[in-house]
């Protein structure tokens, strides 16, 4: 690629565009490195090459997540500042080729529903992700072709920029691993209303879809109004054939696949989440990974809630027998627990255990194990 004024302008635009995308992508992953590690684990679990799987590498998911976060963010910074141009161009091209091939395979097979390229901040379909990478690949190739242009080097400046980007993102990522993400893009964000509560204007509606036997046209009708059509046309039932039905429940919890299953197998999620009293939920998505600090946090929180009269329940994916044994062994046998899918629990809290406070279906607070004592400082308003 010739070093001309026009090409320099195009190169600048390409570097700014791709650099900003990489900085944004690295940042939103750095906000929640554990979420990125879960996505990497999903790839390792669902993908294999030539019959060779990657299950053996799942323990490396979190370190790989941090490497990806730091690499993306640093490449973005290097592109914006035009630092280490040759190395950056090579790394950028390798990453984009890898991402493009991976997302193309994903789009064809749909083994992983969302690549997580922008964390939980922006979710794209697999085909949208693939075409996004194709768009980025064009300026990436141009940047790569311009890597040999002569220019004055500032080695100390470039090294300092790289170190600041790497160390800064490393500290940022570790902080978000040790605590809850500093910016929450998930449904259970503090302040979110997870479902309506006692709204007289809302009602559960059911809809029926019918197909016209003569024209092939399909129409959806609200079930309550079906009788009007039938009464208006005595031959209506012979003209139309049932196709499908659906229920529209405005009281559904705004978190896909969320449930709280009791010992009887019934789902108590709406009753618990919509309670008019304070409800503190302790989340456990990996019972075997709770350390002594986690057990202590559960014990102290249980004692605090008992004294305050706050409902404190546990949500876990562990089998009932294992959970009961765990509670009995740690002087928590009085605690009530419900079952849920591990993925749904991780969507609530990354910490294990973590603590989430609700009242009238509104998320009032979230605390990781490290900050469990802070939940005692929340300004509860209790009636005794």
DARA-V278915 format. One record per residue. N is the residue number from 1. RES is the residue in one small letter. PHI is phi in radians with two decimals (* if undefined). PSI is psi in radians with two decimals (none if undefined). OMEGA is omega in whole degrees, 0 to 359 (999 if undefined). Layout:
# DARA-V278915
n->N res->RES phi->PHI psi->PSI omega->OMEGA
n->N res->RES phi->PHI psi->PSI omega->OMEGA
This chain:
# DARA-V278915
n->1 res->x phi->* psi->2.17 omega->182
n->2 res->x phi->-1.23 psi->2.50 omega->180
n->3 res->x phi->-1.51 psi->1.51 omega->178
n->4 res->x phi->-2.03 psi->2.92 omega->181
n->5 res->x phi->-1.09 psi->-0.72 omega->180
n->6 res->x phi->-1.11 psi->-0.79 omega->180
n->7 res->x phi->-1.13 psi->-0.57 omega->178
n->8 res->x phi->-1.15 psi->-0.69 omega->178
n->9 res->x phi->-1.14 psi->-0.78 omega->178
n->10 res->x phi->-1.09 psi->-0.74 omega->179
n->11 res->x phi->-1.08 psi->-0.72 omega->179
n->12 res->x phi->-1.08 psi->-0.80 omega->179
n->13 res->x phi->-1.08 psi->-0.75 omega->179
n->14 res->x phi->-1.10 psi->-0.78 omega->181
n->15 res->x phi->-1.12 psi->-0.73 omega->180
n->16 res->x phi->-1.14 psi->-0.76 omega->182
n->17 res->x phi->-1.11 psi->-0.98 omega->182
n->18 res->x phi->-1.16 psi->-0.68 omega->180
n->19 res->x phi->-1.06 psi->-0.78 omega->180
n->20 res->x phi->-1.14 psi->-0.67 omega->178
n->21 res->x phi->-1.11 psi->-0.75 omega->180
n->22 res->x phi->-1.19 psi->-0.67 omega->178
n->23 res->x phi->-1.11 psi->-0.79 omega->179
n->24 res->x phi->-1.11 psi->-0.80 omega->181
n->25 res->x phi->-1.09 psi->-0.78 omega->179
n->26 res->x phi->-1.14 psi->-0.67 omega->181
n->27 res->x phi->-1.16 psi->-0.86 omega->183
n->28 res->x phi->-1.19 psi->-0.48 omega->172
n->29 res->x phi->-1.28 psi->-0.65 omega->179
n->30 res->x phi->-1.17 psi->-0.45 omega->175
n->31 res->x phi->-1.08 psi->-0.57 omega->184
n->32 res->x phi->-2.48 psi->1.23 omega->181
n->33 res->x phi->-1.07 psi->-0.54 omega->178
n->34 res->x phi->-1.15 psi->-0.66 omega->177
n->35 res->x phi->-1.08 psi->-0.71 omega->177
n->36 res->x phi->-1.15 psi->-0.65 omega->179
n->37 res->x phi->-1.15 psi->-0.61 omega->177
n->38 res->x phi->-1.12 psi->-0.66 omega->179
n->39 res->x phi->-1.20 psi->-0.70 omega->177
n->40 res->x phi->-1.09 psi->-0.72 omega->177
n->41 res->x phi->-1.07 psi->-0.67 omega->179
n->42 res->x phi->-1.09 psi->-0.71 omega->177
n->43 res->x phi->-1.13 psi->-0.79 omega->181
n->44 res->x phi->-1.10 psi->-0.57 omega->182
n->45 res->x phi->-1.35 psi->-0.62 omega->187
n->46 res->x phi->-1.69 psi->-0.29 omega->185
n->47 res->x phi->-1.90 psi->2.59 omega->173
n->48 res->x phi->-2.58 psi->2.71 omega->179
n->49 res->x phi->-2.19 psi->2.07 omega->180
n->50 res->x phi->1.05 psi->0.59 omega->180
n->51 res->x phi->1.45 psi->-0.04 omega->179
n->52 res->x phi->-1.67 psi->2.10 omega->180
n->53 res->x phi->-1.65 psi->3.07 omega->184
n->54 res->x phi->-2.09 psi->0.36 omega->181
n->55 res->x phi->-1.05 psi->-0.55 omega->180
n->56 res->x phi->-1.08 psi->-0.39 omega->185
n->57 res->x phi->-1.65 psi->-0.02 omega->183
n->58 res->x phi->-1.02 psi->-0.59 omega->177
n->59 res->x phi->-1.10 psi->-0.29 omega->181
n->60 res->x phi->-1.59 psi->0.08 omega->187
n->61 res->x phi->-1.03 psi->-0.76 omega->182
n->62 res->x phi->-1.20 psi->-0.82 omega->175
n->63 res->x phi->-1.03 psi->-0.70 omega->179
n->64 res->x phi->-1.13 psi->-0.63 omega->177
n->65 res->x phi->-1.08 psi->-0.79 omega->179
n->66 res->x phi->-1.14 psi->-0.68 omega->178
n->67 res->x phi->-1.08 psi->-0.77 omega->180
n->68 res->x phi->-1.11 psi->-0.78 omega->180
n->69 res->x phi->-1.04 psi->-0.87 omega->182
n->70 res->x phi->-1.14 psi->-0.72 omega->182
n->71 res->x phi->-1.13 psi->-0.83 omega->180
n->72 res->x phi->-1.06 psi->-0.86 omega->183
n->73 res->x phi->-1.11 psi->-0.76 omega->182
n->74 res->x phi->-1.17 psi->-0.73 omega->177
n->75 res->x phi->-1.04 psi->-0.71 omega->178
n->76 res->x phi->-1.06 psi->-0.79 omega->179
n->77 res->x phi->-1.12 psi->-0.73 omega->179
n->78 res->x phi->-1.10 psi->-0.66 omega->179
n->79 res->x phi->-1.17 psi->-0.77 omega->181
n->80 res->x phi->-1.12 psi->-0.72 omega->183
n->81 res->x phi->-1.59 psi->-0.02 omega->180
n->82 res->x phi->1.01 psi->0.74 omega->182
n->83 res->x phi->-1.77 psi->2.62 omega->179
n->84 res->x phi->0.73 psi->1.01 omega->192
n->85 res->x phi->-1.04 psi->-0.79 omega->183
n->86 res->x phi->-1.19 psi->-0.84 omega->180
n->87 res->x phi->-1.09 psi->-0.76 omega->180
n->88 res->x phi->-1.09 psi->-0.74 omega->180
n->89 res->x phi->-1.09 psi->-0.72 omega->179
n->90 res->x phi->-1.15 psi->-0.82 omega->180
n->91 res->x phi->-1.07 psi->-0.73 omega->180
n->92 res->x phi->-1.08 psi->-0.81 omega->181
n->93 res->x phi->-1.12 psi->-0.77 omega->180
n->94 res->x phi->-1.08 psi->-0.79 omega->181
n->95 res->x phi->-1.13 psi->-0.76 omega->182
n->96 res->x phi->-1.18 psi->-0.65 omega->177
n->97 res->x phi->-1.13 psi->-0.75 omega->179
n->98 res->x phi->-1.11 psi->-0.84 omega->180
n->99 res->x phi->-1.08 psi->-0.73 omega->182
n->100 res->x phi->-1.13 psi->-0.79 omega->179
n->101 res->x phi->-1.12 psi->-0.74 omega->181
n->102 res->x phi->-1.13 psi->-0.80 omega->182
n->103 res->x phi->-1.24 psi->-0.50 omega->176
n->104 res->x phi->-1.17 psi->-0.78 omega->177
n->105 res->x phi->-1.09 psi->-0.66 omega->178
n->106 res->x phi->-1.11 psi->-0.76 omega->181
n->107 res->x phi->-1.11 psi->-0.62 omega->181
n->108 res->x phi->-1.30 psi->-0.69 omega->187
n->109 res->x phi->-1.76 psi->-0.47 omega->182
n->110 res->x phi->1.00 psi->0.59 omega->179
n->111 res->x phi->-1.21 psi->-0.55 omega->175
n->112 res->x phi->-2.14 psi->2.10 omega->190
n->113 res->x phi->-1.15 psi->-0.64 omega->183
n->114 res->x phi->-2.43 psi->2.20 omega->185
n->115 res->x phi->-1.21 psi->-0.35 omega->181
n->116 res->x phi->1.30 psi->0.45 omega->184
n->117 res->x phi->-1.13 psi->-0.47 omega->175
n->118 res->x phi->-2.06 psi->0.56 omega->179
n->119 res->x phi->1.02 psi->-2.45 omega->177
n->120 res->x phi->-1.63 psi->-0.02 omega->183
n->121 res->x phi->-1.21 psi->-0.81 omega->179
n->122 res->x phi->-2.36 psi->2.15 omega->180
n->123 res->x phi->-1.92 psi->2.23 omega->182
n->124 res->x phi->-2.09 psi->2.67 omega->172
n->125 res->x phi->-1.22 psi->2.86 omega->181
n->126 res->x phi->-1.09 psi->-0.68 omega->179
n->127 res->x phi->-1.21 psi->-0.68 omega->177
n->128 res->x phi->-1.11 psi->-0.69 omega->178
n->129 res->x phi->-1.12 psi->-0.74 omega->179
n->130 res->x phi->-1.08 psi->-0.84 omega->181
n->131 res->x phi->-1.18 psi->-0.53 omega->174
n->132 res->x phi->-1.07 psi->-0.74 omega->179
n->133 res->x phi->-1.19 psi->-0.61 omega->176
n->134 res->x phi->-1.09 psi->-0.74 omega->179
n->135 res->x phi->-1.09 psi->-0.74 omega->180
n->136 res->x phi->-1.23 psi->-0.48 omega->182
n->137 res->x phi->-1.16 psi->-0.54 omega->181
n->138 res->x phi->-1.10 psi->-0.99 omega->177
n->139 res->x phi->-1.15 psi->-0.46 omega->177
n->140 res->x phi->-1.08 psi->-0.77 omega->179
n->141 res->x phi->-1.13 psi->-0.70 omega->179
n->142 res->x phi->-1.11 psi->-0.76 omega->178
n->143 res->x phi->-1.06 psi->-0.71 omega->180
n->144 res->x phi->-1.12 psi->-0.70 omega->181
n->145 res->x phi->-1.23 psi->-0.34 omega->181
n->146 res->x phi->-1.69 psi->0.10 omega->188
n->147 res->x phi->-1.15 psi->-0.39 omega->185
n->148 res->x phi->-1.62 psi->0.03 omega->179
n->149 res->x phi->-1.01 psi->2.45 omega->178
n->150 res->x phi->-1.28 psi->2.45 omega->175
n->151 res->x phi->-2.83 psi->2.83 omega->178
n->152 res->x phi->-1.31 psi->2.22 omega->181
n->153 res->x phi->-1.56 psi->2.53 omega->174
n->154 res->x phi->-2.23 psi->1.36 omega->189
n->155 res->x phi->-1.00 psi->-0.81 omega->182
n->156 res->x phi->-1.08 psi->-0.76 omega->180
n->157 res->x phi->-1.10 psi->-0.80 omega->182
n->158 res->x phi->-1.14 psi->-0.70 omega->179
n->159 res->x phi->-1.12 psi->-0.75 omega->180
n->160 res->x phi->-1.09 psi->-0.76 omega->179
n->161 res->x phi->-1.07 psi->-0.78 omega->180
n->162 res->x phi->-1.10 psi->-0.78 omega->180
n->163 res->x phi->-1.11 psi->-0.73 omega->179
n->164 res->x phi->-1.09 psi->-0.77 omega->180
n->165 res->x phi->-1.12 psi->-0.79 omega->183
n->166 res->x phi->-1.17 psi->-0.90 omega->183
n->167 res->x phi->-1.16 psi->-0.72 omega->180
n->168 res->x phi->-1.06 psi->-0.81 omega->180
n->169 res->x phi->-1.24 psi->-0.56 omega->177
n->170 res->x phi->-1.10 psi->-0.84 omega->179
n->171 res->x phi->-1.11 psi->-0.76 omega->180
n->172 res->x phi->-1.06 psi->-0.80 omega->181
n->173 res->x phi->-1.15 psi->-0.77 omega->180
n->174 res->x phi->-1.10 psi->-0.70 omega->177
n->175 res->x phi->-1.02 psi->-0.76 omega->182
n->176 res->x phi->-1.28 psi->-0.38 omega->174
n->177 res->x phi->-1.32 psi->-0.76 omega->182
n->178 res->x phi->-1.24 psi->-0.48 omega->179
n->179 res->x phi->-2.08 psi->-3.09 omega->172
n->180 res->x phi->-1.30 psi->2.69 omega->179
n->181 res->x phi->-0.89 psi->2.34 omega->183
n->182 res->x phi->-1.19 psi->-0.43 omega->173
n->183 res->x phi->-2.15 psi->2.11 omega->186
n->184 res->x phi->-1.75 psi->2.00 omega->178
n->185 res->x phi->-1.73 psi->0.06 omega->186
n->186 res->x phi->-1.55 psi->2.91 omega->181
n->187 res->x phi->-1.04 psi->-0.59 omega->186
n->188 res->x phi->-1.55 psi->0.78 omega->179
n->189 res->x phi->-1.32 psi->2.51 omega->178
n->190 res->x phi->-1.02 psi->2.24 omega->182
n->191 res->x phi->1.77 psi->-0.28 omega->181
n->192 res->x phi->-1.29 psi->2.45 omega->174
n->193 res->x phi->-1.63 psi->1.96 omega->189
n->194 res->x phi->-1.40 psi->-0.32 omega->176
n->195 res->x phi->-2.93 psi->2.70 omega->176
n->196 res->x phi->-1.16 psi->2.71 omega->179
n->197 res->x phi->-2.27 psi->2.09 omega->174
n->198 res->x phi->0.85 psi->0.92 omega->177
n->199 res->x phi->-1.74 psi->1.94 omega->183
n->200 res->x phi->-1.15 psi->-0.28 omega->181
n->201 res->x phi->-1.49 psi->-0.10 omega->182
n->202 res->x phi->-1.84 psi->2.50 omega->176
n->203 res->x phi->-2.63 psi->2.68 omega->178
n->204 res->x phi->-1.31 psi->2.25 omega->181
n->205 res->x phi->-2.09 psi->2.50 omega->176
n->206 res->x phi->-2.04 psi->2.51 omega->183
n->207 res->x phi->-2.22 psi->2.54 omega->180
n->208 res->x phi->-2.12 psi->2.37 omega->178
n->209 res->x phi->-1.87 psi->2.24 omega->180
n->210 res->x phi->-2.16 psi->2.69 omega->178
n->211 res->x phi->-2.00 psi->2.29 omega->178
n->212 res->x phi->-1.29 psi->2.13 omega->185
n->213 res->x phi->-1.17 psi->-0.40 omega->182
n->214 res->x phi->-1.56 psi->-0.81 omega->186
n->215 res->x phi->-1.73 psi->-0.29 omega->183
n->216 res->x phi->1.42 psi->0.03 omega->180
n->217 res->x phi->-1.21 psi->2.44 omega->175
n->218 res->x phi->-1.92 psi->2.45 omega->180
n->219 res->x phi->-2.42 psi->2.58 omega->178
n->220 res->x phi->-1.86 psi->2.35 omega->182
n->221 res->x phi->-2.19 psi->2.51 omega->172
n->222 res->x phi->-1.27 psi->2.32 omega->187
n->223 res->x phi->-1.02 psi->-0.58 omega->181
n->224 res->x phi->-1.16 psi->-0.44 omega->183
n->225 res->x phi->-1.71 psi->0.03 omega->182
n->226 res->x phi->-1.06 psi->-0.70 omega->183
n->227 res->x phi->-1.07 psi->-0.54 omega->179
n->228 res->x phi->-1.10 psi->-0.75 omega->180
n->229 res->x phi->-1.19 psi->-0.73 omega->182
n->230 res->x phi->-1.15 psi->-0.73 omega->180
n->231 res->x phi->-1.22 psi->-0.56 omega->181
n->232 res->x phi->-1.30 psi->-0.43 omega->182
n->233 res->x phi->-2.43 psi->1.89 omega->183
n->234 res->x phi->-1.13 psi->-0.36 omega->180
n->235 res->x phi->-1.70 psi->0.17 omega->185
n->236 res->x phi->-1.01 psi->-0.79 omega->184
n->237 res->x phi->-1.14 psi->-0.39 omega->178
n->238 res->x phi->-1.54 psi->-0.39 omega->180
n->239 res->x phi->-1.46 psi->-0.43 omega->185
n->240 res->x phi->-2.11 psi->2.51 omega->178
n->241 res->x phi->-2.09 psi->2.42 omega->181
n->242 res->x phi->-1.15 psi->2.40 omega->180
n->243 res->x phi->-2.04 psi->-0.91 omega->187
n->244 res->x phi->-2.80 psi->2.96 omega->176
n->245 res->x phi->-2.50 psi->2.74 omega->176
n->246 res->x phi->-2.64 psi->2.76 omega->179
n->247 res->x phi->-2.07 psi->2.34 omega->178
n->248 res->x phi->-1.91 psi->1.82 omega->184
n->249 res->x phi->-1.90 psi->1.87 omega->181
n->250 res->x phi->-1.19 psi->-0.21 omega->180
n->251 res->x phi->-1.65 psi->0.20 omega->176
n->252 res->x phi->-1.14 psi->2.45 omega->177
n->253 res->x phi->-1.22 psi->2.38 omega->186
n->254 res->x phi->-1.44 psi->0.98 omega->177
n->255 res->x phi->-2.67 psi->1.98 omega->185
n->256 res->x phi->-1.02 psi->2.30 omega->174
n->257 res->x phi->1.26 psi->0.30 omega->183
n->258 res->x phi->-1.53 psi->2.34 omega->177
n->259 res->x phi->-2.65 psi->2.80 omega->176
n->260 res->x phi->-2.33 psi->1.68 omega->187
n->261 res->x phi->-1.58 psi->2.23 omega->177
n->262 res->x phi->-1.48 psi->3.10 omega->179
n->263 res->x phi->-1.03 psi->-0.45 omega->180
n->264 res->x phi->-1.46 psi->-0.04 omega->179
n->265 res->x phi->1.54 psi->-0.07 omega->179
n->266 res->x phi->-1.42 psi->2.68 omega->180
n->267 res->x phi->-1.65 psi->2.04 omega->182
n->268 res->x phi->-1.83 psi->0.24 omega->186
n->269 res->x phi->-1.01 psi->-0.85 omega->184
n->270 res->x phi->-1.13 psi->-0.69 omega->180
n->271 res->x phi->-1.15 psi->-0.73 omega->183
n->272 res->x phi->-1.31 psi->-0.85 omega->182
n->273 res->x phi->-1.13 psi->-0.64 omega->183
n->274 res->x phi->-1.54 psi->0.15 omega->182
n->275 res->x phi->-1.04 psi->2.46 omega->178
n->276 res->x phi->-1.37 psi->-0.15 omega->177
n->277 res->x phi->-1.76 psi->2.89 omega->175
n->278 res->x phi->-1.13 psi->2.36 omega->174
n->279 res->x phi->-2.28 psi->2.14 omega->176
n->280 res->x phi->-1.84 psi->2.12 omega->181
n->281 res->x phi->-1.84 psi->2.16 omega->173
n->282 res->x phi->-1.67 psi->2.11 omega->185
n->283 res->x phi->-1.74 psi->2.34 omega->178
n->284 res->x phi->-2.33 psi->1.88 omega->180
n->285 res->x phi->-1.79 psi->-0.17 omega->177
n->286 res->x phi->-2.54 psi->1.60 omega->185
n->287 res->x phi->-1.06 psi->-0.64 omega->183
n->288 res->x phi->-1.33 psi->-0.11 omega->182
n->289 res->x phi->-1.88 psi->0.15 omega->178
n->290 res->x phi->-1.38 psi->2.16 omega->181
n->291 res->x phi->-1.63 psi->-3.05 omega->182
n->292 res->x phi->-1.09 psi->-0.60 omega->178
n->293 res->x phi->-1.14 psi->-0.67 omega->178
n->294 res->x phi->-1.15 psi->-0.73 omega->179
n->295 res->x phi->-1.12 psi->-0.75 omega->179
n->296 res->x phi->-1.09 psi->-0.72 omega->179
n->297 res->x phi->-1.09 psi->-0.70 omega->178
n->298 res->x phi->-1.12 psi->-0.75 omega->181
n->299 res->x phi->-1.14 psi->-0.80 omega->181
n->300 res->x phi->-1.16 psi->-0.69 omega->179
n->301 res->x phi->-1.18 psi->-0.69 omega->178
n->302 res->x phi->-1.08 psi->-0.78 omega->179
n->303 res->x phi->-1.11 psi->-0.75 omega->179
n->304 res->x phi->-1.06 psi->-0.81 omega->182
n->305 res->x phi->-1.16 psi->-0.63 omega->177
n->306 res->x phi->-1.08 psi->-0.76 omega->181
n->307 res->x phi->-1.21 psi->-0.58 omega->183
n->308 res->x phi->-1.55 psi->-0.23 omega->183
n->309 res->x phi->1.34 psi->0.51 omega->180
n->310 res->x phi->-1.70 psi->2.35 omega->177
n->311 res->x phi->-1.20 psi->2.11 omega->179
n->312 res->x phi->-2.15 psi->2.02 omega->181
n->313 res->x phi->-2.21 psi->2.81 omega->179
n->314 res->x phi->-1.92 psi->2.54 omega->175
n->315 res->x phi->-2.14 psi->2.12 omega->187
n->316 res->x phi->-2.51 psi->2.76 omega->175
n->317 res->x phi->-1.80 psi->0.07 omega->182
n->318 res->x phi->-1.28 psi->2.58 omega->175
n->319 res->x phi->-1.03 psi->2.64 omega->186
n->320 res->x phi->-0.99 psi->-0.77 omega->182
n->321 res->x phi->-1.11 psi->-0.74 omega->180
n->322 res->x phi->-1.16 psi->-0.69 omega->181
n->323 res->x phi->-1.16 psi->-0.75 omega->179
n->324 res->x phi->-1.10 psi->-0.71 omega->179
n->325 res->x phi->-1.12 psi->-0.71 omega->179
n->326 res->x phi->-1.09 psi->-0.82 omega->181
n->327 res->x phi->-1.13 psi->-0.72 omega->180
n->328 res->x phi->-1.13 psi->-0.72 omega->183
n->329 res->x phi->-1.21 psi->-0.35 omega->184
n->330 res->x phi->-2.05 psi->0.46 omega->176
n->331 res->x phi->0.99 psi->0.68 omega->179
n->332 res->x phi->-2.19 psi->0.42 omega->188
n->333 res->x phi->-1.11 psi->-0.33 omega->180
n->334 res->x phi->-1.39 psi->-0.17 omega->185
n->335 res->x phi->-1.30 psi->2.51 omega->176
n->336 res->x phi->-1.65 psi->2.42 omega->179
n->337 res->x phi->-2.36 psi->2.68 omega->179
n->338 res->x phi->-2.22 psi->2.76 omega->182
n->339 res->x phi->-1.73 psi->2.57 omega->178
n->340 res->x phi->-2.72 psi->2.86 omega->177
n->341 res->x phi->-1.23 psi->2.47 omega->182
n->342 res->x phi->-1.03 psi->-0.68 omega->180
n->343 res->x phi->-1.11 psi->-0.72 omega->179
n->344 res->x phi->-1.14 psi->-0.64 omega->179
n->345 res->x phi->-1.18 psi->-0.75 omega->179
n->346 res->x phi->-1.11 psi->-0.52 omega->177
n->347 res->x phi->-1.20 psi->-0.50 omega->178
n->348 res->x phi->-1.32 psi->-0.93 omega->184
n->349 res->x phi->-2.47 psi->2.42 omega->174
n->350 res->x phi->-1.45 psi->-0.55 omega->182
n->351 res->x phi->-1.15 psi->2.68 omega->182
n->352 res->x phi->-2.43 psi->1.63 omega->4
n->353 res->x phi->-1.47 psi->2.85 omega->174
n->354 res->x phi->-2.26 psi->2.94 omega->185
n->355 res->x phi->-2.33 psi->2.27 omega->183
n->356 res->x phi->-2.28 psi->2.19 omega->183
n->357 res->x phi->-1.81 psi->2.29 omega->179
n->358 res->x phi->-2.29 psi->2.73 omega->170
n->359 res->x phi->-2.75 psi->2.24 omega->184
n->360 res->x phi->0.93 psi->0.72 omega->176
n->361 res->x phi->1.16 psi->0.24 omega->178
n->362 res->x phi->-1.84 psi->2.34 omega->179
n->363 res->x phi->-1.37 psi->2.02 omega->184
n->364 res->x phi->-1.73 psi->-0.46 omega->181
n->365 res->x phi->-2.94 psi->2.70 omega->177
n->366 res->x phi->-2.44 psi->2.36 omega->181
n->367 res->x phi->-2.40 psi->2.37 omega->174
n->368 res->x phi->-1.41 psi->3.03 omega->178
n->369 res->x phi->-0.99 psi->-0.72 omega->183
n->370 res->x phi->-1.13 psi->-0.43 omega->183
n->371 res->x phi->-2.02 psi->0.42 omega->183
n->372 res->x phi->-1.05 psi->-0.59 omega->181
n->373 res->x phi->-1.15 psi->-0.44 omega->182
n->374 res->x phi->-1.19 psi->-0.41 omega->180
n->375 res->x phi->-1.15 psi->-0.37 omega->179
n->376 res->x phi->-1.28 psi->-0.29 omega->181
n->377 res->x phi->-1.58 psi->-0.04 omega->180
n->378 res->x phi->-1.11 psi->2.43 omega->182
n->379 res->x phi->-1.32 psi->1.27 omega->179
n->380 res->x phi->-1.16 psi->2.49 omega->173
n->381 res->x phi->-2.04 psi->1.78 omega->186
n->382 res->x phi->-2.03 psi->2.48 omega->176
n->383 res->x phi->-1.79 psi->2.23 omega->180
n->384 res->x phi->-2.02 psi->none omega->999
